Amino acid sequence: MNEFVVLLLAAASGVLLGAIFFGGLWWTVRNSVVSQRPGLWFFCSLLLRMGIVLAGFYFVGREHWQQLLACLLGFVLARLVVTRLTGLALEQRRCAAPETLHAP
């Protein structure tokens, strides 16, 4: 039973890391559109997000490959969830302001 709890915690850590990574990517894309220096936004965001995720994977999976695999599955699950949520938010925004979709 103890191994199951450890794998469940590793998967939850993967979900958290995925939410940070993909949520941060979504935030970066939204902010870089209106920025004077979008390349700097993407570069700094990539370094920060990759640093957090790589350190998280290292600490979660350093003892057993099963924990690393559970963390990776949680990361992929978070990708699916964040992609779905941001797609729904984008769709709601399009429906709320249809007049902005065409040129004046």
N, C-alpha and C positions, 0 to 999 in steps of 0.2 A: 504494500500500500504506500510505503514511503517513496518508492520510485515513481509511482503515478503522480504523487503530489509534486515531486521535483520536476517531472516532465510538464505538468500543468503550469507550474510557475515559469518554466522556460518558455512555454508557448505564450503565456500572458506577457512575458517580457518581450517576445517577438512582436506581439500585437502593439505594445507600447512603442517599440522602436520603429515599426512600420508606420504607426500614426504620426510619430515625430518626423520621419523622413518624408512621407508622401504629403502630409499636411503642410510641412515646411516648403515642399516643392510647389504646392498649390498657392501658398501665401507668397512665395517668391515670384511666381508668374503673374499673379494679380498686381503686385507692387512694381514689378519691373516694366510693366506696360506704360505706366505714367512717369517713369523715372527718366532723368537726364542721362544716366549711365546704367543701362540694363545689363551690360556685360559684367560690371562689377557686382551687381546684385546676384547674378547667377553664379559667378565664381566664388564669392564669399559664402553664399548659401550652400553650394556644393561642398566646399571644404568643411563647413560646420556640420552639415547633415551627415556626410560620410564619416567624419571623425566620431560623431556620437554613435552612429550605427556600428562602425567597426569596433569601437571600444565595447559597446554593448554585446555584440556577438562574441568578442574575446572573453569577456567576463562570464557570460552565460555558458558558453560551450567549451571552456578550457579543460574541463575534467573528463567529459564523456561526449562521444559523438552523437548519442541519442538526444542529449540536451541541446546540442547545436542544431540538430534536425528539427526538434520541436520548436525551437526559436525561429528557424527559417520558415516553418509552416505558419507560425503566427504572423511573421512578417508578410508573407504572401496573402494571408487572410486579411490583414490590415490594408494591404494594397487594394484588394477587391472592395472592401468597405469604404475606404476613402474615395476611390474612383466612383463608386455608386453615389455616395453622398454629394460629392462635388458636381457630378453630372446632374443630380436632382436639383441642386442649388442653381446651376447654370440654366437648366430648363425652366425653373420657376421665374428666374430673372428675365428670360426671353418672353415668357408668357405675360409678365407684368408690364413690359414696355415694348410692345410690338412695333411702335412707330419709330423706334431707334434702329431698326434693322434695314432701313432703306436710306438712300441719299436724299438730301433736301432738294 
